[in-house]
Amino acid sequence: MNKNISSNINLNDYLNQVNDAHYNQDGEAVAALLSFRQPHVMSHRLNAEKPERAVANIIYPPMDEVVLAHLKVILWYRCGKVLEMWQAQCAMVTAVARFMTESKEENWMLPLMNTACLELRLQSISADAQSARTGATKAGELLEKTADCLMACFRVCAADTRASENDTKRWGLLYLVNQFFKIYFKINKLNLCKPMIRAIESLAFKDQYPLSQLITYKYYTGRKAMFDSDFKAANEALSFAFQRCPRRSHKNKRRILIYLLPVKMLIGYIPKKSLLLKYNLKEFMDVVMAVKTGDIRLLNDAFVQYERFFIGAGIYLILEKLKSVAYRNLFKKVFLIKQSHQLDIAVFTQALKWLRMEDIDVDETECLLANMIYEGKIKGYISHVHKKLVVSKKDAFPPIAA
């Protein structure tokens, strides 16, 4: 990063710094000089209303379009125009894509692309909220347009199929994909993630990306797999993200656990209380205990108590699936108490009634048991004539598999 950027720099000095960094192909310096989050943005001396002549005299095309768009972003920021600022950032990203297209044999500008795309996504959040408030657009509409704008950079990177892995622009794909994930999850269009995932998984060097990018990627692909009910894949991806996430990143590890915990329980693992305490996940305390002991009453109470939290995290419907695991554990307790391989269905009904399911009858209990057998949670069959559950003498309640 260029350490000489000043919060009081004048336009000519600023443009000369950009030109020098461009000439030296210093991607990090160019990214810093064209970032909205650097001190030069605070300089009133950059606020020329018509900077085109100064830019044309110093900056060579096609970089000139990128710089002009960035100066407009600064100008609209000074004017407090959120929507115009977002539009200027869109123009900047489009100009970056054009610049990358014309620089066919180079990838040193990837830091610039990363910065421009990140800042476009961040600005789009405020712009979308303001536009929706005024009724100019629907909520999420500008976020979708942001994703369309980012797609120009994605296509440029994906199209670079040069044999040399060192020079390919495909090194920029994962950062872009993570930006897409953040948008698509926010507007609830997870189906649009599929082509992004295919693009990354097809790369021979996909495991060589920076760890921070890989952790983000695994976090989102794990959540995607969870919503697709592919709990084995979700467990692998989210476990990678949690285990590799630095210990100091306590908030991020907690965020990952919110999705990893339901997945773990759905495939038969019960989290330890110490883990929940360490990451302040009290919302899961009763859920874990209920699933472990088969206490359907406690599980329902936990859903009611923390409904807002679970819905806000988008995991309420996933947690509902844990009822099946809880039923399985309850029925296993009945089996262990009775110590018989032929059990009256009425016994299971009695256990459910004890858990405040007063309206349940034998037929409904039989249906629950049939589902357990179909899902492989119980080995056995139902004797409808004798109203009995007949279970296998070996592994009547096999371990839950993903």
C-alpha positions, 0 to 999 in steps of 0.5 A, a space after each residue: 500500500 502507498 504510505 504517501 497518500 495524504 488526506 490533504 493531497 491535491 489532484 495533480 499529486 494524486 494523479 501522478 501517484 496513480 500514474 507511477 503505481 500504474 507504470 510500476 504495475 504495483 497492484 496493491 498501491 493502485 488498489 489503495 489509491 483507488 479505494 474509497 476507504 483511504 485517507 485521500 477521500 477526505 481531501 477537498 482538493 480532489 473535488 474538481 467538478 470537471 477533472 477530465 482534462 487533468 486526468 487525460 493529461 496524466 493517466 493513460 487509457 484505459 486506466 483513465 476511466 477507472 480514475 475518473 469514476 473513482 473521483 466521481 465516487 468521492 464527489 458524490 460522497 461529498 454531496 451526500 448522494 448515496 445512489 449517485 455514489 453507488 452508480 459511480 462505483 458501478 461505472 468504476 467496476 465496469 471500467 476495471 473490467 474493461 481495463 483487465 480485458 485489454 491487459 490480456 497477459 497481466 494479472 497484477 491489477 487483481 488487488 484493484 479489482 478486489 477493492 473496487 468490487 468489495 466497495 461496490 457491494 458495501 455501497 450497494 447495501 446503503 443505496 438499496 436501503 435508501 432506494 427501497 425506502 423512497 419506493 424507487 425500487 424494491 428491496 434487493 433490486 440494487 443488490 441484484 444490479 450490483 451482482 450483474 455489474 460484478 459479473 463483468 469482472 467474473 467473466 474476464 477472470 473465468 475466460 483467462 485460461 492460460 496454462 501458466 497458473 502464476 499469471 492467470 486472472 483466475 486467481 481473482 475468481 474466489 474473491 469475486 465468488 465470495 462477494 456474490 455469495 454475500 449478495 445472493 444470501 442477502 437477497 435469498 437467491 441461493 440457486 444463483 450460487 451453483 454456477 459460482 461453485 462449479 467455477 471454483 471446484 473446476 480449478 486445479 489450484 482451488 486449494 491454493 487460494 489464501 486461507 481467509 478466502 477459503 474459509 469464507 468460501 467454505 462457510 457459504 458453500 456449507 450453508 448452501 449444502 445445509 439448505 439443500 439437505 446435503 448434511 454430509 457436505 455441509 458438515 465437511 465445509 463448515 467444519 473446515 471453516 470453523 477449524 481453520 478460522 483463527 482463534 482470535 476471530 471469536 465472532 466469526 467462529 460463533 457465526 460458523 457454529 450457528 450453522 454447524 451445530 444443527 448440521 452436527 446434530 442432524 448427523 448424530 453428533 451432540 455438541 458439548 456444553 463447554 463449546 456452547 458456553 465458550 461461544 455464548 450460544 445459550 440459544 442452543 442449550 435446551 435444543 442440544 439437551 432435548 435432542 440428546 434426551 429425546 425430550 420433545 417438550 423441551 425442544 418445542 419450548 426452545 423453539 418458541 423461546 428463541 424463535 426470533 433468533 433461529 428465524 433471523 439466522 435462517 435455521 428454524 426450518 433446519 432445526 425442525 428436522 431435529 425433531 426426528 432425531 429427538 423422537 428416535 432418541 426417545 424411542 430408543 430410551 423406551 426400548 432400553 427400558 423395556 429390554 424387549 424386541 417386541 414392543 407395544 406401540 401403546 408404550 411409545 404413545 404413553 411416552 409421548 403423552 408424558 411429554 405433553 403430546 396429549 392429543 396423540 393416539 396409537 395410529 399417529 405413533 405408529 406413523 412416527 415409528 414407520 417414518 423412523 423405520 423408513 429413514 433408517 433410524 430404526 431397524 425393524 417392522 410394525 406388526 399392524 395386527 398386534 400393534 407392536 414394533 418388532 426391532 432387530 436383535 442387532 443395532 435396533 437403533 443404528 447410529 445416525 449417518 449423514 
